[in-house]
Amino acid sequence: MDIERSKPMKVFISGKMTGVVGYNHNEFNKAESYLQHYGHIVLNPAVLPIGMERHDYMVICYAMVEVADAVYVLRNSEDSIGSQEEVRYATAIGKKIYEQE
């Protein structure tokens, strides 16, 4: 089932931030708008403050994944260690995974 046709869910956005200009916030925010258009509640890590340690971000993101119904993985996230960790965790706890086309 496509995320566009699914019932409204809480959706966490996962994607590459480290090493991307502006921490890729533009793509995260575009994805947030797209998901909201289909009625989803979006958990967007791009709204977190800049300057914390990687571990701090991961603790917060794991908590977001826990309350989410699904994870929406942005394109070009294959080489993102954080995104891959989020997806592995989400899969382990039974969350639906959707990949951006």
C-alpha angles and dihedrals in degrees: 000000000000119000087236091062099039124102113265112286141172103262127193116207115223124188149125116297107152113088095011121115109262088004087281090283091146092062093043091051092048089052090049091054091047093051093044089053087064093049099259125144105234128216102198118185089196088080092065117106119264119242106050125121119270091246091056091054092048093051090053093044092050088053090050091050090051093058094040124094092210145007122231110205117206122226117268094028095121094103096043110109092197095049092048090050090051092050093047090050093046091050092048092055094045104258122154114250122212123183123212110244 
